[in-house]
Amino acid sequence: MKGKWRITNMPDYEEDYPDMVEPAYILSDGKGAGEFVFGCVTGGIYGAGDETATEVDFMWDGNDEMDPANGGGSATLKPDATLTGQIRFQRGDEAVFIERPWNTSSTAC
């Protein structure tokens, strides 16, 4: 699975938490690597399958409120192009997410 998805729902968090610092997203390069941001959490993803995968398991390393954090996660690409899954913290919480494709434009304003 390759692309960038905008996190639109994280049911276990307050509604405004995912976009606290910047718009929440997950990005996959289709070669097993990527990144994510939500709330005060950032992470680099690795082991996330290839661009043809519709289900992936991955590991991540990053920060939670500037403290080192890591864990695993999973994501499933649905037929309607939404992405659902969870980001798991080592010895901690699970963050469930629902996303839609994030089509960004490079057109000048």
C-alpha positions as a Markdown table, in Angstrom:
| # | Residue | x | y | z |
|---|---|---|---|---|
| 1 | Met | 0.0 | 0.0 | 0.0 |
| 2 | Lys | 1.4 | 3.3 | -1.1 |
| 3 | Gly | 0.1 | 6.8 | -0.4 |
| 4 | Lys | -0.8 | 9.4 | 2.2 |
| 5 | Trp | -4.0 | 9.1 | 4.2 |
| 6 | Arg | -5.6 | 11.7 | 6.4 |
| 7 | Ile | -6.6 | 10.4 | 9.8 |
| 8 | Thr | -10.3 | 11.4 | 10.0 |
| 9 | Asn | -11.3 | 9.5 | 13.2 |
| 10 | Met | -9.6 | 8.2 | 16.3 |
| 11 | Pro | -12.5 | 6.9 | 18.4 |
| 12 | Asp | -10.5 | 6.4 | 21.6 |
| 13 | Tyr | -9.3 | 10.1 | 21.7 |
| 14 | Glu | -11.0 | 13.5 | 22.1 |
| 15 | Glu | -12.2 | 14.8 | 18.8 |
| 16 | Asp | -9.6 | 17.5 | 18.5 |
| 17 | Tyr | -6.6 | 15.5 | 19.7 |
| 18 | Pro | -5.4 | 14.0 | 16.4 |
| 19 | Asp | -4.8 | 17.4 | 14.9 |
| 20 | Met | -3.3 | 19.0 | 18.0 |
| 21 | Val | 0.1 | 19.9 | 16.4 |
| 22 | Glu | -0.6 | 19.4 | 12.7 |
| 23 | Pro | -3.1 | 17.5 | 10.5 |
| 24 | Ala | -2.9 | 13.8 | 11.4 |
| 25 | Tyr | -1.8 | 11.4 | 8.7 |
| 26 | Ile | -0.1 | 8.2 | 7.8 |
| 27 | Leu | 2.3 | 8.1 | 4.8 |
| 28 | Ser | 3.6 | 4.9 | 3.2 |
| 29 | Asp | 6.3 | 4.8 | 0.4 |
| 30 | Gly | 5.1 | 1.4 | -0.8 |
| 31 | Lys | 8.5 | -0.1 | -0.1 |
| 32 | Gly | 8.0 | -0.9 | 3.6 |
| 33 | Ala | 8.7 | 2.5 | 5.1 |
| 34 | Gly | 6.7 | 5.6 | 6.0 |
| 35 | Glu | 5.7 | 7.9 | 8.8 |
| 36 | Phe | 2.7 | 9.0 | 10.9 |
| 37 | Val | 1.6 | 12.0 | 13.0 |
| 38 | Phe | -1.3 | 12.4 | 15.4 |
| 39 | Gly | -1.6 | 14.5 | 18.5 |
| 40 | Cys | 1.8 | 14.8 | 20.1 |
| 41 | Val | 2.9 | 11.5 | 18.6 |
| 42 | Thr | 5.3 | 11.1 | 15.6 |
| 43 | Gly | 6.8 | 7.9 | 14.2 |
| 44 | Gly | 8.8 | 6.3 | 11.5 |
| 45 | Ile | 7.3 | 3.2 | 10.1 |
| 46 | Tyr | 9.2 | 0.2 | 8.8 |
| 47 | Gly | 8.3 | -3.3 | 7.6 |
| 48 | Ala | 5.0 | -2.2 | 6.1 |
| 49 | Gly | 4.8 | -4.4 | 3.1 |
| 50 | Asp | 4.9 | -3.3 | -0.6 |
| 51 | Glu | 2.6 | -1.0 | -2.7 |
| 52 | Thr | 0.4 | -3.9 | -3.7 |
| 53 | Ala | -0.5 | -5.0 | -0.2 |
| 54 | Thr | -3.9 | -4.4 | 1.2 |
| 55 | Glu | -3.1 | -5.5 | 4.7 |
| 56 | Val | 0.1 | -4.7 | 6.5 |
| 57 | Asp | 1.7 | -5.1 | 9.9 |
| 58 | Phe | 4.5 | -2.7 | 10.8 |
| 59 | Met | 6.8 | -1.6 | 13.6 |
| 60 | Trp | 7.6 | 2.0 | 14.4 |
| 61 | Asp | 10.0 | 4.2 | 16.4 |
| 62 | Gly | 9.3 | 7.8 | 17.3 |
| 63 | Asn | 8.2 | 10.2 | 20.1 |
| 64 | Asp | 5.2 | 10.7 | 22.3 |
| 65 | Glu | 5.2 | 14.2 | 23.8 |
| 66 | Met | 9.0 | 14.4 | 23.1 |
| 67 | Asp | 9.6 | 11.1 | 25.0 |
| 68 | Pro | 11.0 | 8.1 | 23.0 |
| 69 | Ala | 8.3 | 5.7 | 22.0 |
| 70 | Asn | 7.9 | 2.7 | 19.8 |
| 71 | Gly | 5.6 | -0.2 | 19.0 |
| 72 | Gly | 3.7 | -1.9 | 16.2 |
| 73 | Gly | 0.6 | -1.5 | 14.2 |
| 74 | Ser | -1.5 | -2.8 | 11.4 |
| 75 | Ala | -3.6 | -1.3 | 8.6 |
| 76 | Thr | -6.1 | -2.6 | 6.1 |
| 77 | Leu | -7.0 | -0.9 | 2.9 |
| 78 | Lys | -10.8 | -1.1 | 2.3 |
| 79 | Pro | -12.4 | -1.3 | -1.2 |
| 80 | Asp | -13.7 | 2.3 | -0.8 |
| 81 | Ala | -10.0 | 3.4 | -0.4 |
| 82 | Thr | -10.3 | 4.1 | 3.3 |
| 83 | Leu | -7.6 | 2.8 | 5.6 |
| 84 | Thr | -8.4 | 1.3 | 9.0 |
| 85 | Gly | -6.1 | 0.0 | 11.7 |
| 86 | Gln | -4.3 | 0.7 | 14.9 |
| 87 | Ile | -1.0 | 2.0 | 16.2 |
| 88 | Arg | 0.2 | 0.1 | 19.3 |
| 89 | Phe | 2.6 | 1.5 | 21.9 |
| 90 | Gln | 5.1 | -0.8 | 23.5 |
| 91 | Arg | 3.7 | -1.8 | 26.8 |
| 92 | Gly | 0.9 | 0.7 | 26.4 |
| 93 | Asp | -2.1 | 2.0 | 24.6 |
| 94 | Glu | -3.6 | 1.2 | 21.2 |
| 95 | Ala | -4.7 | 4.0 | 18.9 |
| 96 | Val | -7.4 | 3.0 | 16.5 |
| 97 | Phe | -7.7 | 5.1 | 13.3 |
| 98 | Ile | -9.9 | 5.5 | 10.3 |
| 99 | Glu | -8.4 | 7.4 | 7.3 |
| 100 | Arg | -9.2 | 8.5 | 3.8 |
| 101 | Pro | -6.8 | 9.2 | 1.0 |
| 102 | Trp | -5.2 | 12.6 | 1.3 |
| 103 | Asn | -5.0 | 14.0 | -2.2 |
| 104 | Thr | -2.7 | 17.0 | -2.0 |
| 105 | Ser | -2.3 | 19.5 | -4.8 |
| 106 | Ser | 0.9 | 21.1 | -5.9 |
| 107 | Thr | -1.0 | 23.8 | -7.8 |
| 108 | Ala | 0.2 | 27.3 | -6.9 |
| 109 | Cys | -2.3 | 29.6 | -5.2 |
